[in-house]
Amino acid sequence: MTPLLTSLHLIVEPVDMRLGIEGLSAKVHAALQRSPCDGAAYAFRNQRSNRLKVLLWDATGVWLLQRRLHQGRFVWPQSGSASFVLDAAQWQWLTMGVDWQRLSPPTLGSRLY
């Protein structure tokens, strides 16, 4: 069963990709003062921006997804905020390694679904 997302947040600061569910959940709580169990998905990147992890809690458990680019890097926002909210189209471009910020203007507060 695919979880229903309320929004997708990119955590701006890079993280150690060795972190698992508990460590990434703690990062969400520390950076955003939000519960990682709120129905939103949270995406994290490594320092080199060639790997990302997505954390999503649903009603029955937790999802932890990982993606690695063999070439290039994920384009991450340079923001003064701790997180950045993406819409579905921006997320698709980002996961392909395309500079999604040049394709459409970023919309803060937009919803994924």
Backbone hydrogen bonds in HBPLUS format (Angstrom, degrees):
<---DONOR---> <-ACCEPTOR-->    atom                        ^
c    i                          cat <-CA-CA->   ^        H-A-AA   ^      H-
h    n   atom  resd res      DA  || num        DHA   H-A  angle D-A-AA Bond
n    s   type  num  typ     dist DA aas  dist angle  dist       angle   num
A0006-THR N   A0039-GLY O   3.23 MM  33  5.78 155.1  2.30 131.3 134.0     1
A0041-ALA N   A0007-SER O   2.86 MM  34  6.27 166.2  1.88 160.0 163.1     2
A0086-LEU N   A0008-LEU O   3.08 MM  78  5.82 157.7  2.13 160.0 167.1     3
A0009-HIS N   A0041-ALA O   2.87 MM  32  6.21 167.9  1.89 156.9 157.2     4
A0043-ALA N   A0009-HIS O   2.78 MM  34  6.10 168.2  1.79 163.2 166.8     5
A0010-LEU N   A0084-PHE O   2.69 MM  74  5.03 169.4  1.70 151.2 154.3     6
A0084-PHE N   A0010-LEU O   2.90 MM  74  5.03 135.0  2.11 132.1 145.8     7
A0011-ILE N   A0043-ALA O   2.85 MM  32  5.99 176.9  1.85 171.4 170.5     8
A0012-VAL N   A0082-ALA O   2.95 MM  70  5.55 159.4  2.00 134.3 140.8     9
A0015-VAL N   A0045-ARG O   2.85 MM  30  6.14 161.4  1.88 162.8 168.0    10
A0019-LEU N   A0016-ASP O   3.05 MM   3  5.93 169.8  2.06 125.4 128.5    11
A0024-LEU N   A0020-GLY O   2.93 MM   4  6.02 166.1  1.95 159.9 164.0    12
A0025-SER N   A0021-ILE O   2.91 MM   4  5.95 153.8  1.97 146.0 153.9    13
A0026-ALA N   A0022-GLU O   2.98 MM   4  6.20 153.2  2.05 145.7 152.6    14
A0027-LYS N   A0023-GLY O   3.10 MM   4  6.39 144.2  2.23 137.4 147.0    15
A0028-VAL N   A0024-LEU O   3.01 MM   4  6.37 153.3  2.08 149.3 155.4    16
A0029-HIS N   A0025-SER O   3.05 MM   4  6.35 165.4  2.07 150.9 154.4    17
A0030-ALA N   A0026-ALA O   2.86 MM   4  6.03 160.5  1.90 149.3 154.9    18
A0031-ALA N   A0027-LYS O   2.82 MM   4  5.81 167.1  1.84 151.0 155.2    19
A0032-LEU N   A0028-VAL O   2.95 MM   4  5.68 160.3  1.99 146.1 152.1    20
A0033-GLN N   A0029-HIS O   2.88 MM   4  4.62 134.6  2.09 121.9 130.2    21
A0042-TYR N   A0055-LEU O   2.92 MM  13  5.16 157.4  1.97 146.1 153.7    22
A0055-LEU N   A0042-TYR O   2.81 MM  13  5.16 160.6  1.85 147.0 152.5    23
A0044-PHE N   A0053-LYS O   2.75 MM   9  5.23 157.6  1.80 157.1 164.5    24
A0053-LYS N   A0044-PHE O   2.92 MM   9  5.23 151.1  2.00 138.5 147.0    25
A0046-ASN N   A0051-ARG O   3.22 MM   5  5.75 144.2  2.36 146.6 146.5    26
A0049-SER N   A0046-ASN O   3.13 MM   3  5.16 150.6  2.22 103.0 112.0    27
A0074-PHE N   A0049-SER O   2.59 MM  25  5.31 163.6  1.61 168.1 169.3    28
A0069-LEU N   A0050-ASN O   2.89 MM  19  5.32 165.6  1.91 154.6 158.9    29
A0052-LEU N   A0067-ARG O   2.88 MM  15  5.37 154.6  1.95 154.4 159.7    30
A0067-ARG N   A0052-LEU O   2.90 MM  15  5.37 157.0  1.95 152.6 156.5    31
A0054-VAL N   A0065-LEU O   2.85 MM  11  5.06 152.6  1.92 137.3 144.3    32
A0065-LEU N   A0054-VAL O   2.94 MM  11  5.06 158.9  1.99 145.7 151.0    33
A0056-LEU N   A0063-TRP O   2.98 MM   7  5.02 157.6  2.04 147.6 148.4    34
A0063-TRP N   A0056-LEU O   2.63 MM   7  5.02 162.3  1.66 151.7 158.4    35
A0058-ASP N   A0061-GLY O   2.81 MM   3  5.52 167.7  1.82 156.8 160.9    36
A0091-TRP N   A0087-ASP O   3.02 MM   4  6.24 158.4  2.07 154.3 160.8    37
A0092-GLN N   A0088-ALA O   3.06 MM   4  6.32 157.3  2.11 148.1 153.4    38
A0093-TRP N   A0089-ALA O   3.09 MM   4  6.41 163.3  2.12 154.7 158.3    39
A0094-LEU N   A0090-GLN O   2.93 MM   4  6.11 164.1  1.95 152.3 157.1    40
A0095-THR N   A0091-TRP O   2.99 MM   4  6.20 165.6  2.01 156.4 158.7    41
A0096-MET N   A0093-TRP O   3.15 MM   3  5.30 142.1  2.30 102.0 113.0    42
A0098-VAL N   A0093-TRP O   3.10 MM   5  5.27 156.3  2.15 156.6 149.2    43
A0097-GLY N   A0094-LEU O   2.91 MM   3  5.19 159.7  1.95 111.5 118.0    44
A0100-TRP N   A0098-VAL O   2.82 MM   2  5.62 116.9  2.22 116.2  98.9    45
A0102-ARG N   A0099-ASP O   3.15 MM   3  5.83 154.6  2.22 117.0 123.2    46
A0103-LEU N   A0100-TRP O   3.26 MM   3  5.15 141.1  2.42  94.5 105.3    47
A0110-SER N   A0107-THR O   3.27 MM   3  5.69 156.9  2.33 131.8 129.3    48
